[in-house]
Amino acid sequence: MEKYFLKTISITAILISGCSVSKQISRQAKSDVFTNPAFVSAHTGISIYEPATGKYWYNFQGEKYFVPASNTKLPTCYAAMKYLGDSLVAFRYYEADDTLFVTPNGDPTFLHPEYFIQPGYNFLSNSKKQIVINTSRWKEQRWGGGWSWDDYSDYYAAERSAMPVYGNIVQIKNRLNDYEVMPSFFKNNVQVANTVDKSLFPQAVHRELAENSFTVTASGETEHYTETPFYASNSLVQQLLTDTLHKSIVINDQQVQSKVVQQIIHSQPTDSMLKPLMHRSDNFFAEQTLLMVSNKLLGVMSDEMIIDTLLKTDFKELPQKPYWVDGSGLSHYNLFSPKDFVMILNKMKNDFGMDRIKNILATGGTGTIRNYYRADSGFIYVKTGTLSGVVALSGFLYTKKNKLLIFSTLVNNHHSSSTEIRRGIEKFIQELREKN
């Protein structure tokens, strides 16, 4: 009887404690978020979960769908961590007589300026054979579904392709009015406008939709630097590789015989690509990552097919089935719930451990939160998300009592500045850490 009585008291204490925490967070959310003028016109969802107990501390519209912006990179990252292995596949190949047949894997690090060691390039450069690049596995468009068409010349909307080269980006630097272009192949394609537009910072580059002609308009500053996507057609990739490798390249899309045994060339450690993907929210890396997962599991590069596969397998138990269309979150078509992200993050923790996660996700004062959570650096690991009217933040938080929480905050249809929304969320998260 005494044991039963003590057990009842213990359970009651836990329930009271849980209720008090929920009420405290509710009051905090009301003060920092819901009565904050920046949030008044917005739709907001918040979920806070403690994996040690399997209990939600707080839920406000956690079951509702929101446009998640770059929080979409979380399921993309999970899939990459699970399926891409320790190092990325640059391409597969086989040799026949005097020809080297190459099947690209969509690797975004090939000849990317951030990666100085290039095993794929070295292999192709050292080959004495005719190189034929086969793109038959490519089943996608250069842009994702639901992307804003007029973003095509902005750095964050680099085109997707079967064999990216130089990150599918042209870098244009102005040093004392002498323009440096990388790759140098595009030097003759860059024109400088005669006028100076001081409203620009520091310069603007316009590219024609289906051409690789670039017009630079400067702001009058002495040094400028911009990144602009190039039009990544097969013919251009052929020209770029011919120019870079100094040998003839052929590109075709004929199906490779299934009986052919192909060897693999690896490029970079997988996490050396996932870290910048998540830290700076790199859309191009994210898009190519999902396509690499597709190629690994399905033998083709297709967003639609790999998303359908992942939703039926790894993510079949998500509480609200997402409407998921791209790898990066550039699309306004994407719809996830806060509880979806909590479950994805919990799977990530259980499957890969916090040490690996801490290396990949940004913490306070770094990456896309370099101006936020500075006092909590090392205690918060998150992915941000921003589109017009959208601010998202999902990740892990260690409280002052060293309790690990998983949280997701999704804000849609706000009519304030993104900074105001982020600061409101920051205050809420910091108080959550301090009081628990």
Kinemage of the C-alpha trace (Angstrom):
@kinemage 1
@onewidth
@group {chain A} dominant
@subgroup {mainchain}
@vectorlist {calphas} color= white
{ca met a 1} P 0.000 0.000 0.000
{ca glu a 2} L 2.875 2.330 0.905
{ca lys a 3} L 4.688 1.580 -2.384
{ca tyr a 4} L 1.502 2.266 -4.326
{ca phe a 5} L 1.044 5.540 -2.450
{ca leu a 6} L 4.651 6.650 -3.139
{ca lys a 7} L 4.365 5.664 -6.796
{ca thr a 8} L 1.149 7.673 -7.118
{ca ile a 9} L 2.828 10.699 -5.533
{ca ser a 10} L 5.786 10.333 -7.935
{ca ile a 11} L 3.574 10.154 -11.020
{ca thr a 12} L 1.519 13.105 -9.777
{ca ala a 13} L 4.702 15.141 -9.224
{ca ile a 14} L 5.891 14.400 -12.754
{ca leu a 15} L 2.528 15.407 -14.210
{ca ile a 16} L 2.481 18.621 -12.185
{ca ser a 17} L 6.069 19.360 -13.215
{ca gly a 18} L 5.197 18.723 -16.866
{ca cys a 19} L 2.159 20.978 -16.646
{ca ser a 20} L 4.164 23.739 -14.979
{ca val a 21} L 6.866 23.616 -17.667
{ca ser a 22} L 4.231 23.734 -20.404
{ca lys a 23} L 2.498 26.681 -18.737
{ca gln a 24} L 5.790 28.506 -18.246
{ca ile a 25} L 6.706 28.039 -21.934
{ca ser a 26} L 3.198 29.113 -22.960
{ca arg a 27} L 3.546 32.360 -21.006
{ca gln a 28} L 6.981 32.886 -22.480
{ca ala a 29} L 5.714 32.281 -26.032
{ca lys a 30} L 2.902 34.751 -25.488
{ca ser a 31} L 5.329 37.398 -24.236
{ca asp a 32} L 8.146 36.900 -26.780
{ca val a 33} L 6.200 35.793 -29.843
{ca phe a 34} L 2.439 36.043 -29.959
{ca thr a 35} L 2.099 39.576 -28.552
{ca asn a 36} L 5.202 40.766 -30.378
{ca pro a 37} L 4.015 43.237 -33.069
{ca ala a 38} L 6.306 41.567 -35.633
{ca phe a 39} L 4.327 38.306 -35.286
{ca val a 40} L 0.774 39.627 -35.026
{ca ser a 41} L -0.132 39.099 -38.691
{ca ala a 42} L 1.914 35.902 -39.041
{ca his a 43} L 1.055 32.227 -38.821
{ca thr a 44} L 3.352 30.562 -36.283
{ca gly a 45} L 4.006 26.971 -35.278
{ca ile a 46} L 6.196 25.879 -32.364
{ca ser a 47} L 7.087 22.369 -31.176
{ca ile a 48} L 9.472 21.582 -28.307
{ca tyr a 49} L 10.330 17.953 -27.584
{ca glu a 50} L 12.506 16.182 -25.014
{ca pro a 51} L 13.923 12.992 -26.580
{ca ala a 52} L 15.026 11.553 -23.201
{ca thr a 53} L 11.392 11.275 -22.054
{ca gly a 54} L 9.712 11.093 -25.466
{ca lys a 55} L 7.434 13.950 -24.398
{ca tyr a 56} L 6.529 17.272 -25.954
{ca trp a 57} L 7.080 20.169 -23.592
{ca tyr a 58} L 5.073 22.527 -25.753
{ca asn a 59} L 3.073 22.523 -28.958
{ca phe a 60} L 1.395 25.400 -30.692
{ca gln a 61} L 0.065 24.488 -34.136
{ca gly a 62} L 2.735 21.805 -34.324
{ca glu a 63} L 0.483 19.707 -36.568
{ca lys a 64} L -0.164 22.503 -39.076
{ca tyr a 65} L 1.597 22.776 -42.438
{ca phe a 66} L 4.021 25.626 -43.117
{ca val a 67} L 6.327 26.637 -45.946
{ca pro a 68} L 9.675 25.703 -44.336
{ca ala a 69} L 12.154 27.470 -46.653
{ca ser a 70} L 15.661 26.063 -46.058
{ca asn a 71} L 14.551 23.826 -43.194
{ca thr a 72} L 13.815 21.541 -46.150
{ca lys a 73} L 17.566 20.891 -46.161
{ca leu a 74} L 17.130 18.829 -42.966
{ca pro a 75} L 15.550 15.777 -44.649
{ca thr a 76} L 18.003 16.216 -47.535
{ca cys a 77} L 20.888 16.189 -45.049
{ca tyr a 78} L 19.506 13.141 -43.257
{ca ala a 79} L 19.298 11.214 -46.534
{ca ala a 80} L 22.863 12.179 -47.417
{ca met a 81} L 24.197 11.183 -43.994
{ca lys a 82} L 22.521 7.812 -44.334
{ca tyr a 83} L 23.154 6.915 -47.962
{ca leu a 84} L 26.198 8.743 -49.372
{ca gly a 85} L 28.804 6.976 -47.256
{ca asp a 86} L 32.014 8.493 -45.912
{ca ser a 87} L 33.067 10.062 -49.211
{ca leu a 88} L 31.250 11.375 -52.255
{ca val a 89} L 31.279 9.561 -55.579
{ca ala a 90} L 32.623 11.887 -58.259
{ca phe a 91} L 31.702 9.534 -61.095
{ca arg a 92} L 31.757 5.949 -62.287
{ca tyr a 93} L 33.727 4.812 -65.315
{ca tyr a 94} L 34.744 1.917 -67.512
{ca glu a 95} L 37.264 1.607 -70.314
{ca ala a 96} L 36.840 0.081 -73.750
{ca asp a 97} L 39.659 0.123 -76.297
{ca asp a 98} L 40.784 3.749 -76.668
{ca thr a 99} L 37.793 5.281 -74.846
{ca leu a 100} L 37.123 6.178 -71.223
{ca phe a 101} L 33.377 6.183 -70.536
{ca val a 102} L 32.366 8.357 -67.570
{ca thr a 103} L 28.976 8.363 -65.808
{ca pro a 104} L 28.723 11.471 -63.579
{ca asn a 105} L 27.116 11.364 -60.141
{ca gly a 106} L 26.007 15.000 -59.809
{ca asp a 107} L 28.900 15.753 -57.423
{ca pro a 108} L 28.835 19.530 -56.731
{ca thr a 109} L 32.458 19.622 -55.539
{ca phe a 110} L 33.994 18.797 -58.943
{ca leu a 111} L 36.356 21.700 -59.766
{ca his a 112} L 34.602 23.762 -57.081
{ca pro a 113} L 37.029 26.523 -55.971
{ca glu a 114} L 36.647 25.593 -52.277
{ca tyr a 115} L 38.089 22.105 -52.829
{ca phe a 116} L 41.764 22.176 -53.737
{ca ile a 117} L 42.215 18.409 -53.913
{ca gln a 118} L 40.418 17.103 -56.989
{ca pro a 119} L 40.726 13.304 -57.449
{ca gly a 120} L 38.147 13.284 -60.261
{ca tyr a 121} L 39.921 15.983 -62.246
{ca asn a 122} L 43.308 14.319 -61.716
{ca phe a 123} L 41.968 10.997 -62.970
{ca leu a 124} L 40.502 12.533 -66.122
{ca ser a 125} L 43.582 14.673 -66.697
{ca asn a 126} L 45.926 11.683 -66.483
{ca ser a 127} L 43.904 9.548 -68.881
{ca lys a 128} L 45.344 9.202 -72.366
{ca lys a 129} L 42.057 7.983 -73.819
{ca gln a 130} L 39.158 9.717 -75.507
{ca ile a 131} L 36.702 10.769 -72.776
{ca val a 132} L 32.987 10.226 -73.276
{ca ile a 133} L 30.669 11.560 -70.559
{ca asn a 134} L 27.292 9.857 -70.378
{ca thr a 135} L 24.385 11.837 -68.899
{ca ser a 136} L 21.620 9.261 -69.394
{ca arg a 137} L 20.884 9.118 -65.639
{ca trp a 138} L 19.826 12.775 -65.591
{ca lys a 139} L 16.009 12.989 -65.399
{ca glu a 140} L 15.597 16.516 -64.054
{ca gln a 141} L 15.226 20.145 -65.090
{ca arg a 142} L 17.870 22.789 -64.448
{ca trp a 143} L 15.593 24.469 -61.849
{ca gly a 144} L 13.375 22.927 -59.176
{ca gly a 145} L 9.589 22.963 -59.199
{ca gly a 146} L 8.147 26.136 -57.734
{ca trp a 147} L 11.356 28.171 -57.935
{ca ser a 148} L 10.874 31.856 -58.745
{ca trp a 149} L 11.833 32.137 -62.404
{ca asp a 150} L 13.346 35.622 -62.080
{ca asp a 151} L 15.912 34.396 -59.533
{ca tyr a 152} L 17.788 32.572 -62.294
{ca ser a 153} L 20.735 34.997 -62.318
{ca asp a 154} L 21.059 35.214 -58.516
{ca tyr a 155} L 23.882 33.324 -56.800
{ca tyr a 156} L 21.522 31.247 -54.627
{ca ala a 157} L 19.751 29.704 -57.637
{ca ala a 158} L 22.626 27.983 -59.426
{ca glu a 159} L 21.370 25.528 -62.025
{ca arg a 160} L 21.343 21.804 -61.329
{ca ser a 161} L 23.125 19.435 -63.688
{ca ala a 162} L 24.386 15.877 -64.114
{ca met a 163} L 28.035 16.943 -63.959
{ca pro a 164} L 28.482 20.311 -62.257
{ca val a 165} L 31.666 22.231 -63.039
{ca tyr a 166} L 33.041 25.084 -60.875
{ca gly a 167} L 29.829 24.991 -58.818
{ca asn a 168} L 27.945 26.090 -61.977
{ca ile a 169} L 28.912 29.643 -60.982
{ca val a 170} L 30.860 32.470 -62.635
{ca gln a 171} L 32.881 34.606 -60.214
{ca ile a 172} L 33.477 38.194 -61.338
{ca lys a 173} L 35.913 40.367 -59.380
{ca asn a 174} L 36.763 43.980 -60.045
{ca arg a 175} L 40.234 45.019 -58.927
{ca leu a 176} L 40.962 48.649 -59.792
{ca asn a 177} L 38.639 48.473 -62.828
{ca asp a 178} L 40.302 45.334 -64.159
{ca tyr a 179} L 37.753 42.534 -64.190
{ca glu a 180} L 38.910 39.057 -63.214
{ca val a 181} L 36.609 36.244 -64.321
{ca met a 182} L 36.691 32.666 -63.062
{ca pro a 183} L 36.445 30.363 -64.933
{ca ser a 184} L 38.511 32.435 -67.370
{ca phe a 185} L 36.571 30.708 -70.154
{ca phe a 186} L 33.831 33.332 -69.640
{ca lys a 187} L 36.134 36.369 -69.838
{ca asn a 188} L 34.960 37.343 -73.317
{ca asn a 189} L 31.324 36.881 -72.286
{ca val a 190} L 31.439 39.690 -69.714
{ca gln a 191} L 30.496 43.225 -70.704
{ca val a 192} L 30.822 46.230 -68.399
{ca ala a 193} L 28.042 48.823 -68.439
{ca asn a 194} L 29.159 52.392 -69.110
{ca thr a 195} L 27.050 53.777 -66.266
{ca val a 196} L 27.662 53.615 -62.510
{ca asp a 197} L 24.684 52.869 -60.257
{ca lys a 198} L 25.540 53.948 -56.709
{ca ser a 199} L 22.416 52.233 -55.370
{ca leu a 200} L 24.078 48.878 -56.016
{ca phe a 201} L 26.204 47.152 -53.423
{ca pro a 202} L 28.777 46.517 -54.616
{ca gln a 203} L 27.772 45.594 -58.171
{ca ala a 204} L 25.084 43.778 -60.124
{ca val a 205} L 25.489 41.165 -62.829
{ca his a 206} L 22.720 40.366 -65.279
{ca arg a 207} L 22.730 37.195 -67.356
{ca glu a 208} L 20.395 36.489 -70.256
{ca leu a 209} L 17.966 33.649 -69.444
{ca ala a 210} L 19.229 31.040 -71.913
{ca glu a 211} L 22.630 32.496 -72.745
{ca asn a 212} L 25.982 32.936 -71.100
{ca ser a 213} L 26.344 36.652 -71.679
{ca phe a 214} L 26.897 38.759 -68.556
{ca thr a 215} L 26.529 42.512 -68.058
{ca val a 216} L 28.199 44.087 -65.025
{ca thr a 217} L 26.931 47.344 -63.564
{ca ala a 218} L 29.193 48.731 -60.830
{ca ser a 219} L 28.412 50.912 -57.830
{ca gly a 220} L 31.594 52.964 -58.057
{ca glu a 221} L 33.472 51.035 -55.381
{ca thr a 222} L 37.080 50.122 -56.102
{ca glu a 223} L 36.648 46.377 -55.541
{ca his a 224} L 33.665 44.176 -56.359
{ca tyr a 225} L 32.899 40.492 -56.148
{ca thr a 226} L 29.850 38.635 -57.397
{ca glu a 227} L 28.786 35.076 -58.122
{ca thr a 228} L 26.341 34.453 -60.954
{ca pro a 229} L 24.995 31.101 -62.192
{ca phe a 230} L 25.891 30.150 -65.730
{ca tyr a 231} L 23.565 28.440 -68.173
{ca ala a 232} L 24.652 24.836 -67.643
{ca ser a 233} L 23.898 23.180 -70.981
{ca asn a 234} L 25.666 19.980 -72.042
{ca ser a 235} L 27.425 21.866 -74.808
{ca leu a 236} L 28.792 24.388 -72.297
{ca val a 237} L 29.992 21.633 -69.932
{ca gln a 238} L 31.709 20.006 -72.899
{ca gln a 239} L 33.451 23.297 -73.758
{ca leu a 240} L 34.445 23.969 -70.137
{ca leu a 241} L 35.942 20.518 -69.664
{ca thr a 242} L 37.722 20.694 -73.010
{ca asp a 243} L 39.170 24.063 -71.989
{ca thr a 244} L 40.147 22.857 -68.492
{ca leu a 245} L 41.480 19.384 -69.329
{ca his a 246} L 43.022 20.473 -72.646
{ca lys a 247} L 41.654 17.416 -74.397
{ca ser a 248} L 38.648 16.502 -76.495
{ca ile a 249} L 35.467 15.663 -74.575
{ca val a 250} L 32.302 14.047 -75.903
{ca ile a 251} L 28.955 14.171 -74.059
{ca asn a 252} L 26.047 11.871 -74.894
{ca asp a 253} L 22.885 10.639 -73.192
{ca gln a 254} L 22.735 7.073 -74.536
{ca gln a 255} L 21.829 4.443 -71.951
{ca val a 256} L 24.836 2.548 -70.573
{ca gln a 257} L 24.514 -1.241 -70.860
{ca ser a 258} L 23.513 -2.683 -67.487
{ca lys a 259} L 26.050 -5.520 -67.748
{ca val a 260} L 28.987 -3.122 -67.875
{ca val a 261} L 31.028 -3.168 -64.652
{ca gln a 262} L 31.944 0.387 -63.646
{ca gln a 263} L 34.696 1.508 -61.295
{ca ile a 264} L 34.242 4.385 -58.839
{ca ile a 265} L 36.248 7.561 -58.326
{ca his a 266} L 35.596 9.263 -54.981
{ca ser a 267} L 36.024 12.995 -54.486
{ca gln a 268} L 35.570 14.640 -51.046
{ca pro a 269} L 34.642 13.442 -47.548
{ca thr a 270} L 30.850 13.620 -47.399
{ca asp a 271} L 30.722 15.802 -44.302
{ca ser a 272} L 33.145 18.309 -45.845
{ca met a 273} L 30.295 19.084 -48.242
{ca leu a 274} L 27.413 18.745 -45.759
{ca lys a 275} L 28.951 21.239 -43.321
{ca pro a 276} L 29.006 24.216 -45.749
{ca leu a 277} L 25.653 23.021 -47.132
{ca met a 278} L 24.078 23.532 -43.707
{ca his a 279} L 26.247 26.353 -42.345
{ca arg a 280} L 25.690 28.744 -45.227
{ca ser a 281} L 22.474 27.093 -46.417
{ca asp a 282} L 23.956 26.306 -49.819
{ca asn a 283} L 21.054 25.640 -52.195
{ca phe a 284} L 23.248 24.233 -54.967
{ca phe a 285} L 24.939 21.714 -52.661
{ca ala a 286} L 21.530 20.706 -51.294
{ca glu a 287} L 19.970 20.177 -54.705
{ca gln a 288} L 22.893 18.128 -55.996
{ca thr a 289} L 22.991 16.157 -52.726
{ca leu a 290} L 19.414 14.963 -53.114
{ca leu a 291} L 20.154 14.032 -56.729
{ca met a 292} L 23.228 12.056 -55.632
{ca val a 293} L 21.072 10.142 -53.148
{ca ser a 294} L 18.618 9.471 -55.976
{ca asn a 295} L 21.408 8.194 -58.207
{ca lys a 296} L 22.711 5.950 -55.431
{ca leu a 297} L 19.352 4.375 -54.563
{ca leu a 298} L 17.484 4.469 -57.879
{ca gly a 299} L 20.114 4.705 -60.612
{ca val a 300} L 18.667 7.992 -61.906
{ca met a 301} L 18.763 11.629 -60.809
{ca ser a 302} L 15.164 12.578 -60.086
{ca asp a 303} L 13.757 14.705 -57.258
{ca glu a 304} L 10.256 13.334 -57.634
{ca met a 305} L 11.337 9.689 -57.574
{ca ile a 306} L 13.735 9.926 -54.630
{ca ile a 307} L 11.370 12.067 -52.542
{ca asp a 308} L 8.589 9.546 -53.119
{ca thr a 309} L 10.965 6.746 -52.084
{ca leu a 310} L 12.152 8.515 -48.923
{ca leu a 311} L 8.603 9.404 -47.857
{ca lys a 312} L 7.635 5.733 -48.187
{ca thr a 313} L 10.678 4.455 -46.268
{ca asp a 314} L 12.788 6.602 -43.952
{ca phe a 315} L 10.089 9.222 -43.409
{ca lys a 316} L 6.973 7.037 -43.569
{ca glu a 317} L 6.216 7.664 -39.877
{ca leu a 318} L 6.311 11.455 -39.970
{ca pro a 319} L 3.242 12.746 -38.117
{ca gln a 320} L 2.089 14.887 -41.056
{ca lys a 321} L 3.015 13.635 -44.524
{ca pro a 322} L 4.987 16.512 -46.078
{ca tyr a 323} L 4.500 17.955 -49.518
{ca trp a 324} L 8.174 17.887 -50.493
{ca val a 325} L 9.389 18.934 -53.936
{ca asp a 326} L 13.072 19.968 -53.890
{ca gly a 327} L 16.300 19.478 -51.979
{ca ser a 328} L 16.984 23.046 -50.888
{ca gly a 329} L 13.693 24.675 -49.903
{ca leu a 330} L 13.792 27.338 -52.613
{ca ser a 331} L 10.328 26.218 -53.646
{ca his a 332} L 7.220 27.712 -52.038
{ca tyr a 333} L 5.497 24.404 -52.827
{ca asn a 334} L 7.189 22.633 -49.891
{ca leu a 335} L 4.957 22.058 -46.843
{ca phe a 336} L 6.113 20.531 -43.533
{ca ser a 337} L 4.852 20.721 -39.960
{ca pro a 338} L 6.968 21.610 -36.890
{ca lys a 339} L 6.376 18.073 -35.607
{ca asp a 340} L 7.766 16.685 -38.875
{ca phe a 341} L 11.059 18.478 -38.284
{ca val a 342} L 11.178 17.345 -34.660
{ca met a 343} L 10.890 13.730 -35.790
{ca ile a 344} L 13.472 14.159 -38.585
{ca leu a 345} L 15.941 15.701 -36.132
{ca asn a 346} L 15.275 12.963 -33.587
{ca lys a 347} L 15.988 10.322 -36.250
{ca met a 348} L 19.172 12.164 -37.146
{ca lys a 349} L 20.293 12.114 -33.498
{ca asn a 350} L 19.426 8.447 -33.003
{ca asp a 351} L 20.987 7.269 -36.254
{ca phe a 352} L 24.158 9.366 -36.398
{ca gly a 353} L 24.817 10.790 -32.917
{ca met a 354} L 25.234 14.328 -31.679
{ca asp a 355} L 28.994 14.507 -32.323
{ca arg a 356} L 28.494 14.233 -36.073
{ca ile a 357} L 25.495 16.575 -35.961
{ca lys a 358} L 27.479 19.222 -34.073
{ca asn a 359} L 30.066 19.199 -36.854
{ca ile a 360} L 27.452 19.695 -39.574
{ca leu a 361} L 24.872 22.107 -38.106
{ca ala a 362} L 25.618 25.748 -37.300
{ca thr a 363} L 25.915 26.853 -33.674
{ca gly a 364} L 25.647 30.335 -32.167
{ca gly a 365} L 27.861 32.915 -33.882
{ca thr a 366} L 28.543 30.722 -36.938
{ca gly a 367} L 27.038 30.140 -40.354
{ca thr a 368} L 23.581 31.572 -40.921
{ca ile a 369} L 23.256 32.384 -37.188
{ca arg a 370} L 26.623 34.188 -36.995
{ca asn a 371} L 24.833 37.264 -35.606
{ca tyr a 372} L 22.582 35.313 -33.234
{ca tyr a 373} L 22.804 33.097 -30.148
{ca arg a 374} L 26.348 34.265 -29.423
{ca ala a 375} L 25.830 33.787 -25.672
{ca asp a 376} L 24.657 30.235 -26.371
{ca ser a 377} L 27.374 29.167 -28.781
{ca gly a 378} L 27.965 25.470 -28.297
{ca phe a 379} L 24.542 24.941 -26.751
{ca ile a 380} L 22.390 25.308 -29.870
{ca tyr a 381} L 22.713 23.517 -33.240
{ca val a 382} L 20.220 24.546 -35.884
{ca lys a 383} L 19.132 25.010 -39.463
{ca thr a 384} L 17.630 28.338 -40.461
{ca gly a 385} L 15.226 29.083 -43.290
{ca thr a 386} L 14.248 32.317 -45.017
{ca leu a 387} L 11.989 33.199 -47.932
{ca ser a 388} L 9.730 36.172 -48.519
{ca gly a 389} L 7.309 36.101 -45.565
{ca val a 390} L 8.963 32.964 -44.138
{ca val a 391} L 11.373 32.508 -41.212
{ca ala a 392} L 12.186 29.030 -39.878
{ca leu a 393} L 14.482 27.656 -37.200
{ca ser a 394} L 14.738 24.003 -36.194
{ca gly a 395} L 17.385 22.148 -34.241
{ca phe a 396} L 18.814 21.089 -30.910
{ca leu a 397} L 19.127 23.028 -27.652
{ca tyr a 398} L 20.953 22.153 -24.437
{ca thr a 399} L 19.289 23.880 -21.484
{ca lys a 400} L 21.084 25.284 -18.424
{ca lys a 401} L 20.214 22.030 -16.635
{ca asn a 402} L 21.835 20.166 -19.559
{ca lys a 403} L 18.592 18.754 -20.881
{ca leu a 404} L 18.633 18.129 -24.629
{ca leu a 405} L 15.598 19.513 -26.453
{ca ile a 406} L 14.588 19.317 -30.089
{ca phe a 407} L 12.561 22.256 -31.342
{ca ser a 408} L 11.039 23.669 -34.506
{ca thr a 409} L 9.677 27.185 -35.010
{ca leu a 410} L 8.045 27.971 -38.355
{ca val a 411} L 6.722 31.445 -39.137
{ca asn a 412} L 4.767 32.148 -42.338
{ca asn a 413} L 3.051 35.204 -43.809
{ca his a 414} L 4.799 37.746 -41.613
{ca his a 415} L 4.817 41.340 -42.803
{ca ser a 416} L 7.827 42.436 -40.748
{ca ser a 417} L 11.542 42.313 -41.377
{ca ser a 418} L 13.143 38.876 -41.128
{ca thr a 419} L 15.518 40.297 -38.511
{ca glu a 420} L 12.613 41.260 -36.221
{ca ile a 421} L 11.180 37.746 -36.478
{ca arg a 422} L 14.574 36.128 -35.836
{ca arg a 423} L 15.205 38.327 -32.789
{ca gly a 424} L 11.807 37.407 -31.345
{ca ile a 425} L 12.525 33.704 -31.787
{ca glu a 426} L 16.027 34.184 -30.390
{ca lys a 427} L 14.645 35.751 -27.191
{ca phe a 428} L 12.146 32.904 -26.820
{ca ile a 429} L 14.808 30.193 -27.302
{ca gln a 430} L 17.305 31.861 -24.974
{ca glu a 431} L 14.724 32.116 -22.192
{ca leu a 432} L 13.775 28.484 -22.793
{ca arg a 433} L 17.410 27.564 -22.215
{ca glu a 434} L 17.836 29.802 -19.151
{ca lys a 435} L 14.724 28.647 -17.291
{ca asn a 436} L 15.112 24.919 -17.842
